[in-house]
Amino acid sequence: MRAKISPLNISNICIYGVGGVGGYFGAKIAFKLAQENNNNIKTFFIARGNHLKQIKAGGLIVKAGDDIINCRPTLSTNDLTKIPAPDLYLVCVKGYDLNGAIQDIAKNIKKNTIIIPLLNGVDIYERIRNELKDTIVLPACVYVGTHVEKPGVISTKGGDGMILFGKDPKYTTFTPVEVIDLFNKTDIKHKWRDDPYPAIWEKYIFIAAFGLITAYSDKTLGEIMQTKELVNTTKEIMKEIILIANKKGINLPDDILNKSIDKTNKFLFETKTSYQRDVEKAKEGKGNEGDLFGVTIIRMGKEMGVSTPVTQAILSKIKEKLLTLSEE
């Protein structure tokens, strides 16, 4: 018998990580609530460094083409203990910061707090569950192209600006009516799926394969699509991921391979992946998403009895590159 949990009224929302993704959705929520003079719902931004300093000084600015919004949350801080235990967390950190974020969140949470993780990966739910045993975690993926243009400013560069999320496997009878209502009120595009995993895996097939190949080759998406050898290698990585998904019982479309390759048509020729940018910044001592993509594929392949030689070879080359960069 599955566990049950009582619903709650959402009055405190925390956006944990207000980079491109968190800044975009957090700003939309805070801006809309302020427009409607809704003082019953408070918004809290967790940020750091110069980005936090600029948000405190002048608010968070989001630029979407000719549209510009400037929002001021209830409080922006780098100290989670300074805010009340949230009813809703939108977790918007990079994969390599997830464990630290969840350990922080564990100190300021209620049993019926809802967590929606808005970051790449197919095992994010499990990573969070390892730390948080009772709270509600709704598996999700996000479709938005954003980046921090400069401290305090987020720019959008495509995508639908949409959140797709679904049921917590531990609390299968729970439907977050309050969250859906909040998203409707604040004009957040969203889709609810009882089973969100096909969509999560479909996105992962694209971002993991192209993330690995762009980080390995240092070429943009457009350049990769002009290089037959790299396209073929990308397809081989996708095939490895698809085999793992099939073994896990994920219901993917029959044409998922071609569909995933064709997604490049939606991006500019000069587009770089986030993993690629992480590798480029290796000299700065920043983390990268190698664990979220390559290591996870290899680990899941072993668990499901699926061979992943192409992923292993490409990840090995990336690690060699990172080692060389760190020594320069």
Secondary structure, DSSP 8 states (H G I E B T S, - for coil): -----------EEEEE--SHHHHHHHHHHHHHHHHTT--SSEEEEE--HHHHHHHHHH-EEEEETTEEEEE--SEEES-GGGS---SEEEE---GGGHHHHHHHHTTS--TT-EEEE-SS-SSHHHHHHTT-SSSEE--EEEE--EEEEETTEEEE-SS--EEEEE--TT-TT---HHHHHHHHHTT-EEEEES--HHHHHHHHHHHHHHHHHHHHH---HHHHHT-HHHHHHHHHHHHHHHHHHHHTT----TTHHHHHHHGGGGS-TT---HHHHHHHTGGGT---TTIIIIIHHHHHHHHHT---HHHHHHHHHHHHHHHHHHH-
